[in-house]
Amino acid sequence: MIKTPIPYGKQWIDDDDIKAVVEVLKSDWLTCGPKVDEFEKAIAGYCNAKYAVAFSSGTSALHGAYNALGIKQGDEVITTPLTFSATANGVVYCSGKPVFCDISPDTLNINPELVEGLITPKTKAIAIVDLAGQPCDFDAIKAIAEKHNLAIVEDAAQALGSEYKSRKVGSMADLTILSFHPVKTITSGEGGMVLTNSQEFYEKLKVFRNHGIVKKPEVGPWYYEIENLGYNYRLTDIHCALGISQLKKLDKFIERRREIVKKYQEAFANMPEIILIKEESFTKSAWHIYLVQFDLTKLKISRKEIFEQLAQMGIKCQVHHVPIHYLPFYQKTFGYKKGDFPITEQYYERAITLPLFPKLTNEEVDFVIVSVKEIINANKK
Ligand SMILES: *Cc1c(COP(=O)(O)O)cnc(C)c1O
């Protein structure tokens, strides 16, 4: 028997996760304690990064990363319009301008061939996003960044544990950010992290996360100064304990996610009505979400109708993401409009995110596959 509704994503919490959290609740430190350091070291070690700084969310981690680069009024950051809005919002928090660059139709990641044409004297950084977990072509982006002296921020909120040419995500860009929201690969409830190999960025991030406070014990044990404004973006020991416990299962989670994606890709491979995401041979994706597109020219129904029929069958899908240039804030603030990024728009108008999470059973995966096929077979042109 299949229990519906099936969500598009879901965390997996075991008794050992619960035990880890309860231990912190019984300890002396609920925040600013030893679990923060332990979580940071564990993630940095896993990703082969020199430094890691925990943040209250992936979004505040992005704010910290752009702040570390010194993004300010008048600066431009090139990024993709096909991402969660936080990637671009973080640039705006720093008063910078996100400059969008259309995607590659196969991988749905930023198209490196289009990046160079968008560089101006105001460009400070390229913010790449590993959509669905699949790493961008980092070497291609790196070559452009080096030529024009730009920094690279990697929004790997969807890509913890993914690999690019056998290198772990988190070890390559100037600053990499992660998210531990419950639908992401591992969770701490809410939470995020910035990874970097630069000691300068590391120190800036630690101060920014804690109000901008720099302690001055030479004046007095209580005394501190704030030279640059920061925020309270700290992550608690309670969250970190959950994150540490979850990290131990990450490889198992990824293995199961990859297994499920393989099943989907094989099941839909010979269906001309379904357009699959391309898995690049030089990447190994942790697959945070499973994105498919429907070739609506071959079907009698709309994307919305497919989405609604799946919902009626108990399959609660999503659509990732509403392109950022569709959002009214970005239209009125920066003048973006529908029509600006045709490849992103073509993807978005026909996309659905099918359920993908490690606890999804084979029976449930088969049920999703059969349901999708049923809808398609009933609605061919
Ligand atoms: C989830 C996500 C974020 C934001 O992370 P939060 O922890 O929810 O703040 C940022 N960027 C991308 C690409 C994401 O998927």
The ligand as an SDF file (V2000), in Angstrom:
LIG
                    3D

 15 15  0  0  0  0  0  0  0  0999 V2000
   17.5450   26.6050   -0.3640 C   0  0  0  0  0  0  0  0  0  0  0  0
   18.3460   27.5420   -1.1710 C   0  0  0  0  0  0  0  0  0  0  0  0
   18.8540   28.7420   -0.6450 C   0  0  0  0  0  0  0  0  0  0  0  0
   18.4650   29.2900    0.6940 C   0  0  0  0  0  0  0  0  0  0  0  0
   18.7040   28.4940    1.7620 O   0  0  0  0  0  0  0  0  0  0  0  0
   17.9080   28.7090    3.1450 P   0  0  0  0  0  0  0  0  0  0  0  0
   18.6770   27.8600    4.0890 O   0  0  0  0  0  0  0  0  0  0  0  0
   16.5090   28.2290    2.9220 O   0  0  0  0  0  0  0  0  0  0  0  0
   17.9690   30.1540    3.4900 O   0  0  0  0  0  0  0  0  0  0  0  0
   19.6870   29.5070   -1.4390 C   0  0  0  0  0  0  0  0  0  0  0  0
   19.9940   29.1400   -2.6940 N   0  0  0  0  0  0  0  0  0  0  0  0
   19.5150   28.0110   -3.2410 C   0  0  0  0  0  0  0  0  0  0  0  0
   19.9140   27.6520   -4.6200 C   0  0  0  0  0  0  0  0  0  0  0  0
   18.6630   27.1790   -2.5100 C   0  0  0  0  0  0  0  0  0  0  0  0
   18.1770   26.0770   -3.0780 O   0  0  0  0  0  0  0  0  0  0  0  0
  1  2  1  0
  2  3  1  0
  2 14  2  0
  3  4  1  0
  3 10  2  0
  4  5  1  0
  5  6  1  0
  6  7  2  0
  6  8  1  0
  6  9  1  0
 10 11  1  0
 11 12  2  0
 12 13  1  0
 12 14  1  0
 14 15  1  0
M  END
$$$$
